[in-house]
């Protein structure tokens, strides 16, 4: 699952003691394992290799340019949703010809930046957006390629309401029953070629079945269009593969592939995948120091120096992140990472941060070994949508980011300073 392991009672990131890193960098700090990133990237690449897919890592999950540089080096392209993410991809040495651009509200400036760069594909989300990109290409007298994001109206049990996208009545894409008409109209456009179909049904999708439903519907549409001589040669199946938060709940890349590859093998479609979380989630932990402990009514609080501004997922999605001391001692090494884990000395606590909101918590009613001021905590499975969704709320400088490779580590984002908080206001 990852390369964060307890050895003799202390947590290591690959071969580096976590305590050694935070002694130099402080807390809170995100620590990423290059090996874990690579393992998850490779598993997807290998499992889907019969389809020769283009893997476009979804930058929004974890967009540090040092991480993007590694991925580009392994052959990954990028899924971007803003001019800023495109900028990150290019700064990291990403190939423009392996960039796909999604998002319901692309501005003219962002579209022009993508045209300047020469990206592979615009993933179109509405009629007006299609007309606008066609117009902007016309002004340059060039032709660009597009895929239509189709909303297949599939159910995906277990995905939080706020991250569900494949049902009707979400803002994403075009309903599948309107899609054929969209392709027919688009055929008349002179500067934007609509030759692709894009799906992204939500995140995380904890089984392969919704993909099978969505792809089956997409293939029926592609066949219907082919009978009218409208050629769709690219299928982008989006992201959404699950990661490991609580033990082994996520299907493996091979499980997803076993269901998806047979549907697409033998078709001459160019396949694109946009995994984010399944690559970055388990590759990162957030390390925090216990500032204080206290009792509040019947509740025991552990007040950490990381807060909702550093990791907003628990309060935003009620999501579970396994938390354990960095140095629990040899007798308290966690046998697994499930919510049901109990050790003889455990106390039931809320792990909260210093932000002035009751919603500022990292864990509620969690059984943890006794903790005291100064102890270090590791918050696991934090690589995806962790730092990426962090903010400076309460004027808290954002955390540092560190990348570990074997025995070596480097700061890939320095901790922000107070001056960074006001730099854009001067
Ligand atoms: N492609 C598109 C068009 C997307 O919108 C997304 C994620 C992805 C790919 C990557 O999905 P992934 O493989 O990472 O599941 N903040 C939420 C997740 C929001 C996902 C948004 N779109 C969370 O922390 O769970």
Boltz pocket constraint, residues with backbone or C-beta under 6 A from the ligand:
constraints:
  - pocket:
      binder: B
      contacts: [[A, 58], [A, 60], [A, 61], [A, 79], [A, 102], [A, 162], [A, 163], [A, 200], [A, 202], [A, 203], [A, 204], [A, 238], [A, 239], [A, 240], [A, 241], [A, 274], [A, 275], [A, 276], [A, 277], [A, 278], [A, 313], [A, 317], [A, 384], [A, 385]]
      max_distance: 6.0
